[in-house]
């Protein structure tokens, strides 16, 4: 029988972790492939900047709501069930976009699609934390973010190519096929055998999230950073389109390559030198990338922005997640994952939904506001996060 737990050294990449990383790559491909295409698709069927922001934001807000329930399932060690649910939804939801029943129908499809994001991330990150130790957790979450980076490096450009050459029908069908490709690894995955927790332990872990300074400071700091990521997802494709920069895929390729590299490298650095010391410099890279969007005029600038923001965000997400897992007991990990990622999604949806008016007035002003909010997240870590 293949051992399902891994601690250090030669056991780092166990059978379960490899299967989890394979499906994580495919799952993140189904998510990232939508980034350059979905806003343009909405505009093509009569939407506006505010419509795009609403539909992107609804997705993230719905993920927050679903995650509260899914965290309880993961807490009771039903992670494989959650992964299966995520695979089913991300395989069927893309096909629903092809049915034209009005804007409220699209809102419902976005809500349904968001359940896959909540289920998969809650289950996969909880399982990964269970399969790691504090000594190798940064490295393992670096691998996990690298899987996301690989998906982001390839899928947006390919998705944009499919949409341009063969149309939106072929695009959404291709996204559904990526979901079905996750089934073999899901069937082979073995969930770690642990003792289920009682309801009283689950409730206690939820309340502890709001009392632990390490966890809430890291989560709120991430919230401010992901506001910028949400704004980028909604409004950067529209800014590029207005500037005549139709090949948005090169931005996502640059972003994802640096996301992959920085997530892995920062994970190693944080294992060796400490989480706080490793993460702070990467906030500056995100701010610089946002600042360069203000005078954006060509593809060189777009690629440079992708390199800076990708490297900064990849490290921030990796290291802060590892930090939260360090400070959480095994019994509270799924709730910590839920708490942390809810701040991610709340930030993302806030950035996507609340700044459409600013984007319609001035993209430059939008990115200046986002840079200021990112610096606020930096200040929270500097002044509120304990040093040890």
RAZI-V289140 format. One record per residue. N is the residue number from 0. SS is DSSP state (2 for helix, 1 for strand, 0 for the rest). Layout:
((N;SS) (N;SS))
This chain:
((0;0) (1;0) (2;0) (3;0) (4;0) (5;0) (6;0) (7;0) (8;2) (9;2) (10;2) (11;0) (12;0) (13;0) (14;2) (15;2) (16;2) (17;2) (18;2) (19;2) (20;2) (21;2) (22;2) (23;2) (24;2) (25;2) (26;2) (27;2) (28;2) (29;2) (30;2) (31;2) (32;0) (33;0) (34;2) (35;2) (36;2) (37;2) (38;2) (39;2) (40;2) (41;2) (42;2) (43;2) (44;0) (45;0) (46;0) (47;0) (48;2) (49;2) (50;2) (51;2) (52;2) (53;2) (54;2) (55;2) (56;2) (57;2) (58;2) (59;2) (60;2) (61;2) (62;2) (63;2) (64;2) (65;2) (66;2) (67;2) (68;2) (69;2) (70;2) (71;2) (72;2) (73;2) (74;2) (75;0) (76;0) (77;0) (78;2) (79;2) (80;2) (81;2) (82;2) (83;2) (84;2) (85;2) (86;2) (87;2) (88;2) (89;2) (90;2) (91;2) (92;2) (93;2) (94;2) (95;2) (96;0) (97;0) (98;0) (99;0) (100;0) (101;0) (102;2) (103;2) (104;2) (105;2) (106;2) (107;2) (108;2) (109;2) (110;2) (111;2) (112;2) (113;2) (114;2) (115;2) (116;2) (117;2) (118;2) (119;2) (120;2) (121;2) (122;2) (123;2) (124;2) (125;2) (126;2) (127;2) (128;2) (129;2) (130;0) (131;0) (132;0) (133;0) (134;0) (135;0) (136;2) (137;2) (138;2) (139;2) (140;2) (141;2) (142;2) (143;2) (144;2) (145;2) (146;2) (147;2) (148;2) (149;2) (150;2) (151;2) (152;2) (153;2) (154;2) (155;2) (156;2) (157;2) (158;2) (159;2) (160;2) (161;2) (162;2) (163;2) (164;2) (165;2) (166;0) (167;2) (168;2) (169;2) (170;2) (171;2) (172;2) (173;2) (174;2) (175;2) (176;2) (177;2) (178;2) (179;2) (180;0) (181;0) (182;2) (183;2) (184;2) (185;2) (186;2) (187;2) (188;0) (189;0) (190;0) (191;0) (192;0) (193;0) (194;0) (195;0) (196;0) (197;0) (198;2) (199;2) (200;2) (201;2) (202;2) (203;2) (204;2) (205;2) (206;2) (207;2) (208;2) (209;2) (210;2) (211;0) (212;2) (213;2) (214;2) (215;2) (216;2) (217;2) (218;2) (219;2) (220;2) (221;2) (222;2) (223;2) (224;2) (225;2) (226;2) (227;2) (228;2) (229;2) (230;2) (231;2) (232;2) (233;2) (234;2) (235;2) (236;2) (237;2) (238;2) (239;2) (240;2) (241;2) (242;0) (243;0) (244;0) (245;0) (246;0) (247;0) (248;2) (249;2) (250;2) (251;2) (252;2) (253;2) (254;2) (255;2) (256;2) (257;2) (258;2) (259;2) (260;2) (261;2) (262;2) (263;2) (264;2) (265;2) (266;2) (267;2) (268;2) (269;2) (270;2) (271;2) (272;2) (273;0) (274;2) (275;2) (276;2) (277;2) (278;2) (279;2) (280;2) (281;2) (282;2) (283;2) (284;2) (285;2) (286;2) (287;2) (288;2) (289;2) (290;2) (291;2) (292;2) (293;2) (294;0) (295;0) (296;0) (297;0) (298;2) (299;2) (300;2) (301;2) (302;2) (303;2) (304;2) (305;2) (306;2) (307;2) (308;2) (309;2) (310;2) (311;2) (312;2) (313;2) (314;2) (315;2) (316;2) (317;2) (318;2) (319;2) (320;2) (321;2) (322;2) (323;2) (324;2) (325;2) (326;0) (327;0) (328;0) (329;2) (330;2) (331;2) (332;2) (333;2) (334;2) (335;2) (336;2) (337;2) (338;2) (339;2) (340;2) (341;2) (342;2) (343;2) (344;2) (345;2) (346;2) (347;2) (348;2) (349;2) (350;2) (351;2) (352;2) (353;0) (354;0) (355;2) (356;2) (357;2) (358;2) (359;2) (360;2) (361;0) (362;2) (363;2) (364;2) (365;2) (366;2) (367;2) (368;2) (369;2) (370;2) (371;2) (372;2) (373;2) (374;2) (375;2) (376;2) (377;2) (378;2) (379;2) (380;2) (381;2) (382;2) (383;2) (384;0) (385;0) (386;0) (387;0))
